[in-house]
Amino acid sequence: GLGEHRAKAERMYSLMDGFLKNDPISLQKDILHHVEYTVARSRFSFDDFEAYQALAHTVRDRLIERWHDTHIYFKRTKPKRLYFLSLEFLMGRSLSNSVINLGIEDQCAEALNQLGFEFEVVAEQEGDAALGNGGLARLSACQMDSLATLDYPAWGYGLRYEYGLFRQIIVDGFQHEKPDYWLNFGNPWEIERIHVTYEVKFYGTVEEVEMNGEKQKVWIPGETVEAVAYDNPIPGYGTRNTINLRLWAAKPSSKFDLEAYNTGDYINSVVNRQKAETISNVLYPDDRSHQGKELRLKQQYFFVSASLQDIMRRFKEEHTNFDELPEKVALHLNDTHPSLSIAEVMRMLVDEEHLGWHKAWDIVCKIFSFTTHTMVTDGEKIPVDLLESLLPRHLEILYEINFNFMEELKKRIGLDYSRLALLSIVEEGAMKNIRMANLAIVCSHTVNGVSKLHLEKLKTKTFKEFYGLYPEKFQCKTNGVTQRRWIVVSNPGLRDLISKWLGTEAWIRDADLLSGLRDHLDNADFHLEWKMVKKVNKMRLAEYIEAMSGVKVSLDAMFDVQVKRIHEYKRQLLNIFGIIHRYNCLKNMDKDSRRKVVPRVCIIGGKAAPGYEIAKKIIKLCHAVAEKINNDTDIGDLLKVVFIPDYNVSVAELVIPGADLSQHLSTAGNEASGTGNMKFLMNGCLLLATADGSTVEIIEEIGEDNLFLFGAKVHEVEKRRQKRLSNLAPLQPAKIPLHFARVLRMVRDGYFGHKDYFKSLCETVEFGFGNDYYLLTSDFGSYLEAQAAADKAFVNQDKWTRMSILSVAGSGRFSSDRTIQDYAESTWKINPCRCPL
Ligand code: C3B
């Protein structure tokens, strides 16, 4: 009975000595304990890395306590839960983030100190968890932090790739990719759940059987793989709540393959089993096009099947009736990548739970929501023949969903076959495909864009037809980033300064409070301290640059940064052309004019997908230009160009706080949102940007005067593209701005060497060839003007500091807390569920 239960609990607590304590002495004891018994080193001799391991385990123990309490509390209160399904999470490092969110940073620092270690040095030992490509993946990580902090009953699901995003090394200015076998040094943050496993099936056939007098489809799979759960605790800030990110790894099925063993081919049967493990081995390093690859499809289904079995098991433990599913479960599709979930839930409800198609469909339409992250129309597709062999039953289900959808459509819009063809989930043609976005839109109750501008394009272009059918589904949830990582972890100087002048740390949970900084806009002491913080961050960055590239940079120079994945649409090429132009100007200047020039350090970083040739050429060009300019003694400190290799989350934490200016150059209408801009904004770095994605909303918040805006607006882009094409027939070199033509010619003619190699890169912006699809030619003039305005503003440090303060003060709206609260209230309909202390 109850009394007995309580007695047992009390006995257990007395044995456990209550909860772990967080004073420096207790932490020290725990660290030493882990040095000796977990790391198995002598407590009298361990190095920084071993200290990191021991501290990580010490922190992990505390995370586990909270994780347990949170889950017991969720189980007891049975709230509606959110399951966030994403194939990518870019978590970066965990130590500093965990320690800060647990509120034990000072105690940990002191504990280490007394042992002869320094927290910052120890924290540097940690490698990044890079289970994602770029913005989409880092967004998932920021959103997990917000879900935990805001006490939402949520779980994240993903894949535990053994090879994360490749590491970029630069040899002779060329990108090379090295595998990121990140688990090599162990991962103290994850908890392996060897007993939480599910079988995931592939291939085989579909058969029809009679059951209770009714015909029923059954899938007889041909291959079975096991999914094992690895849990990663995600602590909230200022709350005991610690939620879970469950990542799946593939293991050979424990089912005995009798036939293979009996035929005597023991070695081969073991080798075959081993192949199963490759499913979750490696993250696809291309952040937008992985079409028609069987392994990718296998990864997607492996992820979907394991996650949904886990979710349904939990639901069935707590509830008996599937009618309750929509009230208790929200499934969120992070882009189209997990969209097979729709077919899988239908299969589970129809084939396994025998609910009948209509009832199952009714439920499915109430539980899914979907966020798309791209402006591109031609989204993810799965070739039907691939599906047919890998997931035959799912293909049937997808056909049936589409058949019903088409029938309903015909009733609504008649036999308008061209419209029907556009809307269809199945793309007909020589190669039949399943259009994942169409599937996600038809079956989700909400379709979210990631900025206002993005949503507008979804409604009027990308998914115009769908918007006509389901206007109420389309919503805007402008992205955000977490101030916990992007200020508190990465910029401790700024954190202290903000808290001091606001008189509170409450902004760490409520970013809107940052607007209070406006009250001190004209305070001279505040300005002084503000500039000091930036200076210290610039010093840190300068040291890193020198260590990485050997280039010495002046702290008086403007640190100008463009870091993000390399893509033509993000126009790193525009930046490089601008740098070449600046170089030309400097070369032509007399001594007197040179004295007035603002020195610049141009910093570029980012990875190119391994198969993306043009992006790789951009990286090489950056190095070629850097080599020329940095070695020109005539230029000195006036201009330096630096490529930062292997840009990732931890590099971002170093680079962003040290930037004066940051560039966001996408041709308007191409960047769905952008989140880097928000991180720079939060760190008091001014933006030089086009009116694209979320930048439009940043302008709404801080005003046009507080950043450097340039380039064609969205509505002008289409017109210019048309014009550009009509100019084609007789080439009109006169229409190409002189500066642009000169810079292009220098690259073309081999001024930076590698003439042949850069030819195809130049052609992307040349008429008669690539036709400058991204409009570098026509935006170049306005880009240079914006750059000149930035130079001018930098000379007036008072003005610059005001702009910088106003940037941070206006960044509150771009906290992922705001995004997540909006999702929770209007899309997922979930409530906070705060675990009591
Ligand atoms: C990115 C988009 O390119 C960004 O504009 C956006 O801010 C982020 O997603 C987050 O919404 N994105 C990406 O990183 N990978 C994709 N495959 C598609 C979009």
Boltz pocket constraint, residues with backbone or C-beta under 6 A from the ligand:
constraints:
  - pocket:
      binder: B
      contacts: [[A, 133], [A, 134], [A, 135], [A, 136], [A, 137], [A, 139], [A, 287], [A, 288], [A, 372], [A, 373], [A, 374], [A, 450], [A, 479], [A, 670], [A, 671], [A, 672], [A, 673], [A, 674], [A, 675], [A, 693]]
      max_distance: 6.0
